[in-house]
Amino acid sequence: MRPARWATDGWRWFVERIELRTLIVLGAVAGCLWIFISIAEEVMEGETHVFDKTLLLALRNPVDPADPLGPPWLEELARDVTALGGIGILTAITLAVAGYLWLQGHHRSMWVVLASVGSGQVLSSLAKLGFDRPRPDLVPHGMTTYTTSFPSGHSMMSAVTYLTLAVMLARLQPTAALRTYVIALAIALVVAIGISRVYLGVHWPTDVLAGWTAGAGWALACWLMASSAETGAKENRR
């Protein structure tokens, strides 16, 4: 077989077996990885300090940086929102949805959820240890912190958890409107949690951006692997 024909046949074989949706997801995963690496490099080189400082102080009272913008109830609301990205809440929600999927007979989806969230937590912890970035010191922290700053664990794990759960649950919905609603709700929740971390002064903005991209990329990668495995299993049963 000539090399040109071999290449053409190989490309045709690839296109016939891969969906456009899969290509889009692959591109999104690659994009998330590229953005995360770019942010990490800038952070390690100290190039993001002005951006981080400006945005962090923009959410503070110009007269008293120790005071977040807005009334006292807004700061309390931010604490409530940020709690939704804590390890305790995320674990409880993950186990609850995993149990629901198991009882509904969606065992493969349940294992995808557990694997995605569990491995995501390990990855988040390793990243924090590797980068070892100090927490913001410009303003008082709105809540107690225990780990290093980069990437934001709340932002990353809320993205991994809520996006994975949303995709798995969306597949069970009968209409496109419901599927869109579930995924949009998860995205809104992830964004709100990330913003709350900066508002409370416990993370630099680039911590949150990196957490979002790493979490979204990991959730998409896990979904892609699960989807590919499911497709392969269906083809083997034919």
C-alpha positions in Angstrom: 0.0 0.0 0.0 1.3 3.4 -0.9 2.1 5.8 2.0 -0.4 8.4 0.7 -3.2 5.9 0.3 -2.3 4.4 3.8 -2.6 7.9 5.3 -5.9 8.6 3.6 -7.4 5.3 4.6 -6.2 5.8 8.1 -7.7 9.2 8.4 -11.0 7.9 6.9 -11.0 5.1 9.5 -10.4 7.7 12.3 -13.1 10.0 11.2 -15.7 7.2 10.8 -15.1 6.1 14.4 -15.0 9.4 16.2 -17.9 11.8 16.7 -17.7 15.5 16.3 -18.7 15.9 19.9 -15.7 13.9 20.9 -13.4 16.1 18.9 -14.9 19.2 20.5 -14.4 17.7 24.0 -10.8 16.8 23.2 -10.2 20.3 22.1 -11.8 21.7 25.3 -9.6 19.4 27.4 -6.5 20.5 25.6 -7.6 24.1 25.9 -8.1 23.8 29.7 -4.7 22.2 30.0 -3.0 25.0 28.0 -4.7 27.7 30.1 -3.8 26.1 33.4 -0.1 25.7 32.4 0.0 29.3 31.1 -1.5 30.6 34.4 0.9 28.4 36.4 3.9 29.7 34.6 2.9 33.3 35.0 2.2 32.8 38.7 5.5 31.1 39.3 7.3 34.0 37.5 5.4 36.6 39.6 3.8 38.1 36.5 0.3 38.0 37.9 0.8 40.0 41.1 -0.5 43.3 39.7 -3.6 41.6 38.2 -4.3 39.6 41.4 -3.8 42.6 43.7 -6.0 44.9 41.6 -8.9 42.5 41.3 -8.7 41.4 45.0 -8.7 45.0 46.2 -11.5 45.9 43.8 -13.8 43.7 45.9 -12.9 45.7 49.1 -13.9 49.0 50.6 -11.4 51.6 49.3 -11.3 53.3 52.7 -10.9 50.0 54.7 -9.5 47.0 52.7 -10.4 44.8 55.6 -14.0 45.3 54.8 -15.5 43.5 51.7 -17.8 45.5 49.5 -21.5 45.4 50.2 -23.6 44.9 53.4 -22.7 42.4 56.1 -25.3 39.9 54.8 -23.4 39.7 51.5 -20.3 38.5 53.3 -22.3 35.9 55.2 -23.9 34.8 51.9 -20.4 34.4 50.4 -19.5 32.1 53.3 -22.6 30.0 52.6 -21.8 29.8 48.9 -18.2 28.9 49.5 -19.2 26.1 51.8 -20.8 24.4 48.8 -17.3 23.8 47.5 -15.9 22.4 50.7 -14.7 18.8 50.9 -17.5 17.7 53.3 -20.4 19.0 51.2 -18.9 17.8 48.0 -18.3 14.3 49.4 -21.9 14.1 50.8 -23.4 15.3 47.5 -21.2 12.9 45.5 -22.2 9.9 47.6 -25.8 10.9 47.5 -25.9 11.1 43.7 -23.8 7.9 43.4 -26.3 6.1 45.5 -29.1 7.4 43.3 -27.4 6.3 40.2 -26.8 2.8 41.7 -30.4 2.4 42.7 -31.5 3.5 39.2 -29.3 0.8 37.7 -26.8 3.2 36.1 -23.8 1.5 37.7 -21.3 2.6 35.1 -22.3 6.3 35.6 -21.9 5.8 39.4 -18.3 4.5 39.0 -17.5 7.4 36.7 -18.7 9.9 39.3 -16.7 8.3 42.1 -13.6 7.9 40.0 -13.7 11.4 38.7 -14.2 13.1 42.0 -11.8 10.8 43.9 -9.0 11.2 41.4 -9.7 15.0 41.2 -9.2 15.4 44.9 -5.9 13.6 44.7 -4.8 15.8 41.8 -5.8 19.0 43.6 -3.9 18.0 46.7 -0.7 17.2 44.7 -1.0 20.4 42.8 -1.2 22.5 46.0 1.9 20.6 47.4 3.8 21.1 44.1 3.2 24.9 43.7 3.1 25.8 47.4 1.8 29.3 46.8 1.1 31.4 49.9 -2.4 32.7 50.5 -3.2 36.4 49.9 -1.7 38.7 52.6 -3.3 42.0 51.5 -6.6 41.6 53.4 -7.8 39.6 56.4 -9.2 36.2 55.4 -13.0 35.9 55.7 -12.7 32.3 56.9 -10.1 29.8 58.2 -7.7 28.2 55.7 -5.6 25.1 56.1 -3.7 24.6 52.8 -1.7 26.5 50.2 -3.3 28.8 47.6 -2.6 27.5 44.1 -4.8 26.2 42.6 -8.0 27.0 44.5 -9.2 23.6 45.9 -12.8 24.8 46.2 -12.8 26.1 42.6 -11.2 23.0 41.2 -13.1 20.4 43.2 -16.5 22.2 42.7 -15.8 22.1 38.9 -14.8 18.5 39.0 -17.7 17.4 41.2 -20.6 19.6 40.0 -19.7 19.3 36.3 -19.3 15.5 36.5 -22.6 15.1 38.3 -24.3 17.5 35.9 -23.2 15.6 32.9 -24.1 12.2 34.3 -27.5 13.4 35.5 -28.2 15.3 32.2 -27.9 12.1 30.3 -30.9 10.8 32.2 -33.1 13.7 31.4 -35.8 13.3 28.7 -35.6 16.7 27.1 -32.9 19.0 25.8 -34.3 21.8 28.0 -33.8 19.8 31.2 -30.3 18.7 30.1 -29.3 22.3 29.5 -30.8 23.4 32.8 -28.9 20.8 34.8 -25.5 21.7 33.2 -26.2 25.5 33.3 -27.0 25.2 37.0 -23.8 23.4 37.7 -21.7 26.0 35.8 -23.4 28.9 37.7 -22.7 27.2 41.0 -19.0 26.6 40.1 -18.6 30.3 39.1 -20.3 31.5 42.3 -18.1 29.4 44.5 -14.9 30.6 42.8 -16.0 34.3 43.1 -16.8 33.8 46.8 -13.2 32.6 47.4 -11.8 35.9 46.0 -14.5 38.0 47.8 -13.6 36.5 51.1 -9.9 37.2 50.5 -8.7 33.6 50.8 -7.5 33.2 47.2 -5.9 35.2 44.5 -8.0 35.5 41.4 -5.5 33.4 39.4 -5.9 30.6 41.9 -9.5 30.5 41.1 -9.0 30.7 37.3 -6.5 27.8 37.5 -8.9 25.8 39.6 -11.7 26.3 37.2 -9.7 25.3 34.2 -8.1 22.3 35.9 -11.4 21.1 37.3 -13.3 21.5 34.1 -10.6 19.8 32.1 -10.5 16.9 34.5 -14.2 16.5 34.5 -14.3 16.5 30.7 -11.5 14.1 30.4 -13.2 11.6 32.8 -16.4 11.9 30.9 -14.6 11.4 27.6 -12.9 8.2 28.9 -16.2 6.9 30.2 -18.0 7.7 27.0 -15.3 6.0 24.9 -15.5 2.9 27.2 -19.3 2.8 26.9 -19.1 3.1 23.1 -16.5 0.3 22.9 -18.7 -1.9 25.1 -21.7 -1.4 22.8 -19.7 -2.2 19.7 -18.4 -5.4 21.3 -22.0 -6.6 22.1 -23.0 -6.3 18.4 
